[in-house]
Amino acid sequence: MGFGVSGSTAIIFLGVLIATGTLYTAASNASENVLEAQDADAERALERTNTDIEVTNASYDAGNLTVNLTNVGSETLSVSETTLLVDNAYVDVPSANATVDGDAATDLWYAGENLSLVVDADPTPARVKVVTGSGVAATEVVS
């Protein structure tokens, strides 16, 4: 065999080696991304499992709708990530009108604590729905 055959064999072998290294790196990164996504999904599922809220009272009086809730789960919730729907329409709750056990300055809603939301509503609403940041919801008829 001449130098040309040996040289071309070495070049082909080197190309296969580089291609295999690139393929391994890509497959390893893809596998890592899938595992990280599965871990994040499992963490979100656990958070949803540990989250539970209860509407203790929803009352309407002279243009003001007051919704009182209790965090009956074991997960700490964020007040700013809590959404209020009145008659299936999103209602923006000013931070001053959302109090956790009387404190409007906090954003944390711990297990066992009560959240009170007060908003202007006209006409008289029929029902309210409150949704947490993780998607757990509670619905109540307005009295």
Contacts in CASP RR format, 6 or more apart in sequence:
PFRMAT RR
TARGET T0000
AUTHOR 0000-0000-0000
METHOD contacts of the structure
MODEL  1
MGFGVSGSTAIIFLGVLIATGTLYTAASNASENVLEAQDADAERALERTN
TDIEVTNASYDAGNLTVNLTNVGSETLSVSETTLLVDNAYVDVPSANATV
DGDAATDLWYAGENLSLVVDADPTPARVKVVTGSGVAATEVVS
44 134 0 8 1.000
47 75 0 8 1.000
47 134 0 8 1.000
48 134 0 8 1.000
48 135 0 8 1.000
48 136 0 8 1.000
50 73 0 8 1.000
50 74 0 8 1.000
50 75 0 8 1.000
51 73 0 8 1.000
51 75 0 8 1.000
51 77 0 8 1.000
51 132 0 8 1.000
51 134 0 8 1.000
51 135 0 8 1.000
51 136 0 8 1.000
52 71 0 8 1.000
52 72 0 8 1.000
52 73 0 8 1.000
52 136 0 8 1.000
53 69 0 8 1.000
53 70 0 8 1.000
53 71 0 8 1.000
53 72 0 8 1.000
53 73 0 8 1.000
53 77 0 8 1.000
53 130 0 8 1.000
53 132 0 8 1.000
53 136 0 8 1.000
53 137 0 8 1.000
53 138 0 8 1.000
54 69 0 8 1.000
54 70 0 8 1.000
54 72 0 8 1.000
54 138 0 8 1.000
55 67 0 8 1.000
55 68 0 8 1.000
55 69 0 8 1.000
55 128 0 8 1.000
55 130 0 8 1.000
55 138 0 8 1.000
55 139 0 8 1.000
55 140 0 8 1.000
56 68 0 8 1.000
56 69 0 8 1.000
56 70 0 8 1.000
56 114 0 8 1.000
57 66 0 8 1.000
57 67 0 8 1.000
57 68 0 8 1.000
57 140 0 8 1.000
57 143 0 8 1.000
58 65 0 8 1.000
58 66 0 8 1.000
58 67 0 8 1.000
58 68 0 8 1.000
58 127 0 8 1.000
58 128 0 8 1.000
58 140 0 8 1.000
58 141 0 8 1.000
58 142 0 8 1.000
58 143 0 8 1.000
59 65 0 8 1.000
59 66 0 8 1.000
59 142 0 8 1.000
59 143 0 8 1.000
60 66 0 8 1.000
60 121 0 8 1.000
60 124 0 8 1.000
60 125 0 8 1.000
60 142 0 8 1.000
60 143 0 8 1.000
63 120 0 8 1.000
63 121 0 8 1.000
63 122 0 8 1.000
64 118 0 8 1.000
64 119 0 8 1.000
64 120 0 8 1.000
64 121 0 8 1.000
65 86 0 8 1.000
65 118 0 8 1.000
65 119 0 8 1.000
65 120 0 8 1.000
65 121 0 8 1.000
65 125 0 8 1.000
65 128 0 8 1.000
65 142 0 8 1.000
66 116 0 8 1.000
66 117 0 8 1.000
66 118 0 8 1.000
67 84 0 8 1.000
67 116 0 8 1.000
67 117 0 8 1.000
67 118 0 8 1.000
67 128 0 8 1.000
67 130 0 8 1.000
67 140 0 8 1.000
68 114 0 8 1.000
68 115 0 8 1.000
68 116 0 8 1.000
68 117 0 8 1.000
69 114 0 8 1.000
69 115 0 8 1.000
69 116 0 8 1.000
69 117 0 8 1.000
69 130 0 8 1.000
69 138 0 8 1.000
70 112 0 8 1.000
70 113 0 8 1.000
70 114 0 8 1.000
70 115 0 8 1.000
71 77 0 8 1.000
71 109 0 8 1.000
71 110 0 8 1.000
71 111 0 8 1.000
71 112 0 8 1.000
71 113 0 8 1.000
71 114 0 8 1.000
71 115 0 8 1.000
72 111 0 8 1.000
72 112 0 8 1.000
73 111 0 8 1.000
73 112 0 8 1.000
74 111 0 8 1.000
75 111 0 8 1.000
75 134 0 8 1.000
76 108 0 8 1.000
76 109 0 8 1.000
76 110 0 8 1.000
76 111 0 8 1.000
77 108 0 8 1.000
77 109 0 8 1.000
77 132 0 8 1.000
77 133 0 8 1.000
78 107 0 8 1.000
78 108 0 8 1.000
78 109 0 8 1.000
78 133 0 8 1.000
79 95 0 8 1.000
79 98 0 8 1.000
79 100 0 8 1.000
79 106 0 8 1.000
79 107 0 8 1.000
79 108 0 8 1.000
79 109 0 8 1.000
79 115 0 8 1.000
80 95 0 8 1.000
80 107 0 8 1.000
81 132 0 8 1.000
81 133 0 8 1.000
82 93 0 8 1.000
82 98 0 8 1.000
82 109 0 8 1.000
82 115 0 8 1.000
82 117 0 8 1.000
82 130 0 8 1.000
82 131 0 8 1.000
82 132 0 8 1.000
82 133 0 8 1.000
83 90 0 8 1.000
83 130 0 8 1.000
83 131 0 8 1.000
83 133 0 8 1.000
84 90 0 8 1.000
84 91 0 8 1.000
84 93 0 8 1.000
84 117 0 8 1.000
84 119 0 8 1.000
84 128 0 8 1.000
84 129 0 8 1.000
84 130 0 8 1.000
85 91 0 8 1.000
85 128 0 8 1.000
85 129 0 8 1.000
85 130 0 8 1.000
85 131 0 8 1.000
86 119 0 8 1.000
86 121 0 8 1.000
86 125 0 8 1.000
86 127 0 8 1.000
86 128 0 8 1.000
87 125 0 8 1.000
87 126 0 8 1.000
87 127 0 8 1.000
88 129 0 8 1.000
91 119 0 8 1.000
91 121 0 8 1.000
92 119 0 8 1.000
93 117 0 8 1.000
93 118 0 8 1.000
93 119 0 8 1.000
95 104 0 8 1.000
96 104 0 8 1.000
97 104 0 8 1.000
97 117 0 8 1.000
97 118 0 8 1.000
97 119 0 8 1.000
98 104 0 8 1.000
98 115 0 8 1.000
98 116 0 8 1.000
98 117 0 8 1.000
98 118 0 8 1.000
99 115 0 8 1.000
99 116 0 8 1.000
100 106 0 8 1.000
100 108 0 8 1.000
100 109 0 8 1.000
100 110 0 8 1.000
100 113 0 8 1.000
100 114 0 8 1.000
100 115 0 8 1.000
100 116 0 8 1.000
101 113 0 8 1.000
101 114 0 8 1.000
102 116 0 8 1.000
109 115 0 8 1.000
117 130 0 8 1.000
124 142 0 8 1.000
125 142 0 8 1.000
126 141 0 8 1.000
126 142 0 8 1.000
127 139 0 8 1.000
127 140 0 8 1.000
127 141 0 8 1.000
127 142 0 8 1.000
128 139 0 8 1.000
128 140 0 8 1.000
128 142 0 8 1.000
129 137 0 8 1.000
129 138 0 8 1.000
129 139 0 8 1.000
129 140 0 8 1.000
130 137 0 8 1.000
130 138 0 8 1.000
130 139 0 8 1.000
131 137 0 8 1.000
END
